[in-house]
């Protein structure tokens, strides 16, 4: 049994050495001028004129990077909105996690149900 363990460890060590050694060999082979594949399409470099100058906008339904303020939470409660935890796919009508989870947003309960979110169990 001891020999079997040694054999397995040697095989694993060999695989590790081969795995670590292959990427540098491949990288040097790809960068040399004689071994590049000329039939492969090359991506054209992006010119400054073709890059978009306007920043990407985020949809209004996603939560901003800042946590909601107490005023935001109070306004959402007053309007009957629920807090949707976008990470766990559940929504909170009230309680400890209302407006407090890391990933989330406010929406109506009907919107939350239509989007596939489930009500949080108490």
Backbone as CSV, one residue per row, in Angstrom:
resi,resn,N_x,N_y,N_z,CA_x,CA_y,CA_z,C_x,C_y,C_z
1,UNK,0.814,-1.188,0.000,0.000,0.000,0.000,0.865,1.261,0.000
2,UNK,1.972,1.222,0.661,2.869,2.362,0.731,3.443,2.674,-0.648
3,UNK,3.751,1.643,-1.434,4.276,1.847,-2.782,3.234,2.501,-3.681
4,UNK,1.988,2.122,-3.474,0.903,2.692,-4.281,0.798,4.208,-4.028
5,UNK,0.903,4.615,-2.783,0.848,6.043,-2.445,2.009,6.799,-3.080
6,UNK,3.194,6.215,-3.020,4.364,6.858,-3.615,4.190,7.006,-5.122
7,UNK,3.641,5.993,-5.764,3.413,6.038,-7.199,2.409,7.139,-7.553
8,UNK,1.347,7.236,-6.789,0.337,8.263,-7.039,0.936,9.649,-6.848
9,UNK,1.715,9.828,-5.796,2.347,11.127,-5.559,3.323,11.492,-6.672
10,UNK,4.064,10.512,-7.165,4.999,10.770,-8.270,4.254,11.161,-9.536
11,UNK,3.138,10.483,-9.816,2.339,10.819,-10.989,1.755,12.228,-10.876
12,UNK,1.255,12.559,-9.714,0.703,13.900,-9.503,1.786,14.969,-9.651
13,UNK,2.960,14.699,-9.099,4.065,15.644,-9.221,4.471,15.808,-10.677
14,UNK,4.488,14.730,-11.429,4.837,14.804,-12.849,3.826,15.633,-13.619
15,UNK,2.549,15.411,-13.333,1.498,16.197,-14.005,1.634,17.672,-13.682
16,UNK,1.934,17.975,-12.444,2.098,19.367,-12.029,3.272,20.019,-12.745
17,UNK,4.364,19.309,-12.835,5.549,19.850,-13.510,5.265,20.084,-14.984
18,UNK,4.586,19.150,-15.615,4.250,19.307,-17.034,3.289,20.470,-17.220
19,UNK,2.296,20.587,-16.351,1.312,21.661,-16.457,1.965,23.027,-16.281
20,UNK,2.875,23.144,-15.361,3.551,24.423,-15.134,4.493,24.753,-16.282
21,UNK,5.106,23.751,-16.873,6.090,23.995,-17.917,5.510,24.273,-19.285
22,UNK,4.286,23.858,-19.569,3.714,24.004,-20.905,3.394,25.454,-21.273
23,UNK,2.731,26.247,-20.431,2.383,27.601,-20.859,3.564,28.455,-21.309
24,UNK,4.725,28.452,-20.613,5.841,29.246,-21.132,6.341,28.757,-22.485
25,UNK,6.316,27.447,-22.710,6.757,26.899,-23.992,5.813,27.336,-25.094
26,UNK,4.504,27.260,-24.835,3.527,27.677,-25.828,3.605,29.171,-26.102
27,UNK,3.823,29.945,-25.061,3.903,31.391,-25.242,5.099,31.765,-26.100
28,UNK,6.226,31.111,-25.877,7.397,31.438,-26.679,7.224,30.952,-28.116
29,UNK,6.513,29.847,-28.311,6.284,29.342,-29.665,5.334,30.252,-30.429
30,UNK,4.346,30.822,-29.753,3.380,31.688,-30.414,3.973,33.047,-30.760
31,UNK,4.922,33.506,-29.973,5.500,34.821,-30.234,6.593,34.803,-31.280
32,UNK,7.159,33.621,-31.544,8.197,33.580,-32.570,7.560,33.773,-33.936
33,UNK,8.258,34.457,-34.822,7.679,34.816,-36.116,7.483,33.620,-37.033
34,UNK,8.260,32.581,-36.905,8.178,31.453,-37.813,7.041,30.497,-37.502
35,UNK,6.470,30.528,-36.300,5.471,29.544,-35.944,4.061,30.101,-35.863
36,UNK,3.831,31.315,-36.274,2.478,31.857,-36.213,1.646,31.291,-37.340
37,UNK,0.374,31.149,-37.099,-0.561,30.630,-38.087,-1.067,31.797,-38.916
38,UNK,-0.668,31.881,-40.171,-1.034,33.021,-41.002,-2.487,32.964,-41.446
39,UNK,-3.134,31.784,-41.384,-4.525,31.687,-41.800,-5.481,32.138,-40.712
40,UNK,-5.002,32.281,-39.487,-5.870,32.721,-38.407,-6.140,34.213,-38.554
41,UNK,-7.407,34.628,-38.370,-7.714,36.057,-38.499,-7.122,36.835,-37.336
42,UNK,-6.639,38.016,-37.635,-6.059,38.861,-36.605,-7.025,39.995,-36.312
43,UNK,-7.133,40.328,-35.041,-8.003,41.427,-34.643,-7.294,42.742,-34.918
44,UNK,-8.022,43.656,-35.490,-7.446,44.965,-35.770,-7.386,45.767,-34.487
45,UNK,-6.316,46.516,-34.284,-6.245,47.326,-33.072,-7.305,48.419,-33.117
46,UNK,-7.856,48.711,-31.947,-8.896,49.730,-31.866,-8.274,51.108,-32.000
47,UNK,-8.832,51.877,-32.899,-8.341,53.240,-33.048,-9.128,54.147,-32.128
48,UNK,-8.548,55.252,-31.701,-9.247,56.155,-30.799,-10.538,56.698,-31.400
49,UNK,-10.611,56.807,-32.720,-11.806,57.367,-33.347,-12.981,56.394,-33.284
50,UNK,-12.715,55.082,-33.200,-13.805,54.120,-33.198,-14.276,53.726,-31.808
51,UNK,-13.568,54.124,-30.771,-14.000,53.781,-29.428,-15.088,54.731,-28.994
52,UNK,-16.106,54.231,-28.286,-17.197,55.109,-27.861,-16.711,56.112,-26.829
53,UNK,-17.204,57.329,-26.955,-16.780,58.376,-26.027,-17.752,58.540,-24.883
54,UNK,-18.963,58.000,-25.009,-19.928,58.117,-23.926,-19.788,56.915,-23.007
55,UNK,-19.882,57.126,-21.687,-19.763,55.997,-20.770,-21.005,55.119,-20.855
56,UNK,-20.812,53.859,-20.553,-21.934,52.924,-20.578,-22.888,53.267,-19.443
57,UNK,-24.164,53.279,-19.748,-25.148,53.594,-18.723,-25.679,52.309,-18.123
58,UNK,-26.001,52.358,-16.850,-26.555,51.193,-16.187,-28.067,51.299,-16.208
59,UNK,-28.748,50.193,-16.276,-30.199,50.242,-16.260,-30.715,50.846,-14.961
60,UNK,-31.868,51.467,-15.028,-32.408,52.130,-13.846,-32.914,51.140,-12.810
61,UNK,-33.079,49.883,-13.156,-33.597,48.908,-12.209,-32.523,48.337,-11.297
62,UNK,-31.259,48.562,-11.604,-30.208,48.014,-10.751,-29.899,48.991,-9.635
63,UNK,-29.441,48.443,-8.541,-29.090,49.258,-7.387,-27.784,49.986,-7.666
64,UNK,-27.704,51.218,-7.225,-26.460,51.956,-7.383,-25.423,51.375,-6.439
65,UNK,-24.172,51.788,-6.640,-23.105,51.237,-5.817,-23.229,51.672,-4.365
66,UNK,-23.926,52.796,-4.110,-24.109,53.263,-2.748,-25.324,52.574,-2.131
67,UNK,-25.237,52.305,-0.843,-26.351,51.687,-0.139,-27.492,52.697,-0.046
68,UNK,-28.734,52.219,-0.024,-29.852,53.151,0.073,-29.837,53.869,1.426
69,UNK,-30.214,55.117,1.396,-30.248,55.902,2.629,-31.513,55.567,3.406
70,UNK,-31.571,56.048,4.633,-32.765,55.831,5.459,-33.978,56.476,4.804
71,UNK,-33.768,57.604,4.126,-34.870,58.263,3.425,-35.351,57.413,2.256
72,UNK,-34.437,56.799,1.519,-34.805,55.917,0.407,-35.635,54.739,0.913
73,UNK,-35.195,54.162,2.028,-35.893,53.005,2.598,-37.288,53.406,3.069
74,UNK,-37.383,54.549,3.749,-38.685,55.015,4.238,-39.632,55.314,3.077
75,UNK,-39.125,55.934,2.024,-39.953,56.246,0.862,-40.424,54.977,0.171
76,UNK,-39.548,53.981,0.074,-39.926,52.717,-0.569,-40.985,51.988,0.251
77,UNK,-40.838,51.994,1.588,-41.841,51.362,2.446,-43.183,52.063,2.304
78,UNK,-43.133,53.395,2.272,-44.371,54.172,2.172,-45.089,53.911,0.850
79,UNK,-44.342,53.662,-0.209,-44.961,53.421,-1.511,-45.283,51.942,-1.735
80,UNK,-45.005,51.083,-0.742,-45.363,49.674,-0.832,-44.386,48.828,-1.630
81,UNK,-43.178,49.291,-1.818,-42.186,48.519,-2.574,-41.506,47.495,-1.683
82,UNK,-40.971,46.467,-2.314,-40.222,45.435,-1.604,-38.744,45.591,-1.955
83,UNK,-37.893,45.036,-1.124,-36.455,45.031,-1.382,-36.089,43.674,-1.958
84,UNK,-35.558,43.673,-3.167,-35.186,42.436,-3.851,-33.693,42.210,-3.676
85,UNK,-33.339,41.047,-3.107,-31.940,40.649,-3.011,-31.612,39.947,-4.316
86,UNK,-30.879,40.641,-5.183,-30.603,40.108,-6.513,-29.648,38.922,-6.489
87,UNK,-28.923,38.757,-5.409,-27.989,37.646,-5.306,-28.694,36.347,-4.906
88,UNK,-29.595,36.425,-3.910,-30.269,35.215,-3.433,-31.619,34.987,-4.103
89,UNK,-32.065,35.947,-4.906,-33.326,35.838,-5.657,-34.560,35.779,-4.760
90,UNK,-34.514,36.473,-3.606,-35.678,36.590,-2.736,-35.980,38.059,-2.501
91,UNK,-37.215,38.358,-2.084,-37.559,39.738,-1.769,-38.086,39.832,-0.347
92,UNK,-37.885,41.013,0.238,-38.254,41.274,1.624,-39.285,42.392,1.650
93,UNK,-40.416,42.149,2.349,-41.445,43.175,2.493,-41.101,44.119,3.636
94,UNK,-40.399,43.605,4.634,-39.974,44.390,5.801,-38.933,43.559,6.535
95,UNK,-38.542,44.027,7.687,-37.634,43.241,8.508,-36.182,43.680,8.425
96,UNK,-35.338,42.843,8.977,-33.912,43.152,9.135,-33.211,43.420,7.810
97,UNK,-33.527,42.679,6.755,-32.793,42.767,5.507,-33.413,43.743,4.509
98,UNK,-34.499,44.417,4.879,-35.151,45.356,3.964,-34.214,46.535,3.689
99,UNK,-33.697,46.612,2.477,-32.777,47.678,2.086,-31.362,47.503,2.588
100,UNK,-31.026,46.347,3.153,-29.729,46.170,3.807,-28.809,45.148,3.164
101,UNK,-29.263,44.367,2.205,-28.369,43.372,1.613,-27.392,44.047,0.659
102,UNK,-26.282,43.377,0.384,-25.243,43.970,-0.470,-25.726,44.195,-1.892
103,UNK,-26.424,43.231,-2.449,-26.909,43.311,-3.825,-28.421,43.383,-3.783
104,UNK,-28.998,44.474,-4.276,-30.446,44.538,-4.270,-30.981,45.800,-4.884
105,UNK,-32.317,45.863,-4.927,-33.003,47.010,-5.491,-34.441,47.008,-5.010
106,UNK,-35.089,48.159,-5.097,-36.488,48.283,-4.746,-37.341,48.065,-5.995
107,UNK,-38.488,47.389,-5.809,-39.462,47.246,-6.882,-40.782,46.850,-6.255
108,UNK,-41.831,46.874,-7.044,-43.125,46.454,-6.514,-43.133,44.944,-6.357
109,UNK,-44.026,44.465,-5.516,-44.103,43.024,-5.280,-44.498,42.282,-6.552
110,UNK,-45.384,42.880,-7.337,-45.789,42.219,-8.584,-44.630,42.150,-9.576
111,UNK,-43.802,43.188,-9.624,-42.610,43.153,-10.489,-41.641,42.070,-10.019
112,UNK,-41.480,41.960,-8.705,-40.561,40.962,-8.146,-41.031,39.547,-8.486
113,UNK,-42.339,39.304,-8.336,-42.869,37.976,-8.655,-42.739,37.685,-10.140
114,UNK,-43.016,38.694,-10.979,-42.909,38.505,-12.431,-41.475,38.223,-12.849
115,UNK,-40.511,38.785,-12.123,-39.101,38.575,-12.452,-38.576,37.248,-11.896
116,UNK,-39.411,36.507,-11.155,-39.007,35.201,-10.661,-38.452,35.197,-9.247
117,UNK,-38.557,36.302,-8.532,-38.080,36.343,-7.151,-39.121,35.723,-6.229
118,UNK,-38.670,35.099,-5.160,-39.547,34.465,-4.179,-39.542,35.277,-2.895
119,UNK,-40.662,35.227,-2.164,-40.744,35.946,-0.904,-39.852,35.259,0.132
120,UNK,-39.142,36.059,0.909,-38.239,35.528,1.917,-39.039,34.839,3.017
121,UNK,-38.534,33.724,3.499,-39.175,33.018,4.608,-38.745,33.663,5.901
122,UNK,-39.637,33.806,6.799,-39.319,34.475,8.078,-38.745,33.528,9.061
